[in-house]
């Protein structure tokens, strides 16, 4: 299992770099070329979401991205350290602005779910994690 880890300051200009690295590592891991645009878009959305959550919450910790190559799949984990509301609870700073932020967050998750068949979202008071997984093709064998 090979893993590439990225950490970047929660600034929108770093999201593009994360997208480019994710696409390059996904290609090397054997993700189908036809799916690479979806990988780029999903990573961009997940990283933009994490950046936004950090900025809204005043979190100075970096956004974390792990690119994990396993035997028959490739996974990307995007983690944030922003506090998330418990189900049915209020997020920090909720109110009229908080409602708009929750709506934007839900829209981002809907976009990711539309792009990735296998997505898992976990959240809590200490942050959240989005894990997205794609199948990989077996490595081509050389003919002798």
N, C-alpha and C positions, 0 to 999 in steps of 0.2 A: 504494500500500500504506500503510494507516494503522496505527499501532501505539500502544497505550496501555501504559505500564509502571508497575507498582506495586512498591514495596519496603516491607516491613514487618518490624518486630522479630519474632523467633521466639517469639511468644506466642499461645496458642490463641484469645484474644479477638479477634485481628485476622483470623482465618480467615473469619468471617462477613462482614466488610467486603469481603474479596477475592471471596467468592462473589457478593455483591450487585453489585459492579462488573462482574464477569465476565458475569453474566446481562444487565445493562443494555447492555454493549458488544456482546454476542452478538446481542441483539435488534436493535440499531441496524445491525449488520453484515448482517442478513438471515437469521439462523439461524431455522429453523422454530420457531414457538411451542411445538409439541408436544415439542420436544427441549430446551427451556430448563431444565426440571427436571433433566435428565441433565447438562447443562452445569454447573448449580449443584452438584449432588452430586459430579461428577467433580473440579471445582475444589476443593471443600471437602475431599475425600479427599486430593488431591495436596498441598494446602497443609498439611493436618493432618500428613501424612507428613513434609513438609519441616520443619515446626516441631518434630516429635518427633525427627527426626534431628539437628537443630541442638542441641536441649536435651540429648540423650543424649551428643553429642560435645563439648559445651561450646563450640560455635561461636557467636560473638556477631554475626557478619555477618547482614544482613537476608535474608529469603526474597525471591526475585525472581519476579515474575509478568509475563509479556509477553502482551498480547492483540493478535493480529495479524490485521488484515482484509485479505484478498487478493481477487483478482477473483472467484473462484468458491468460496472456502473461508474459514473462520475458524479460526484456531489459537490455542491457549493453551499457553504454555510456563511451567512452574513449576520453578524452579531452586533448588537448595540448595548449600551449600558444605561439607557434612559429608563426611568421608572414607568411601568405600564399599569393601567388600571386593572384591578381585579374584575372578573366578570360581574357586571351589575354595579360596579363601583365607579367613582369619579377618578379621572386621571388628574395628576397634579396640575393645578391651574385650570381646571375645567370651568365652564361657564359658557357664554356665547362663543368666545374664541375657542374654548376647549371642544365645543360641539363641532365646529368647522374642522378642527384638527383631527378629531375622531373620524369624521366623514372622509377627509382626505386620506387618512391612514387606511380605512376600509377600502377605498377606491384603489389604492396602491396594491393592497393584498389581493383584490379581485383581479387586477391586471396580471399579477404574478401567477395566480391560480389559472388564469386563461392561457398563459404561456407554457406552464410546466404541469405535466400530468402528475408527477410525484412531488408534492410540496408539503412541508410540515412546518407549522408556526407555533413557537412556544414563547410565552411572555410572563413576566413577573415583576416584582418590585425592583429587582436588580438588573433588569434589561430583558432583551428578547433575542430570539434566534430564528432565522428563516433557513430551512434546509431544503434545497432543491436537488433533485436527482434525475439523471438521464442515463439511458442504457448506452453501452459502448459496443463497438464492433470488435470481434476478435482480431488480434494483430495479423496482418498479412504474412503468410509464410513464403519464404523465398524458394523458387523452384530451382533445382540443381540440374 
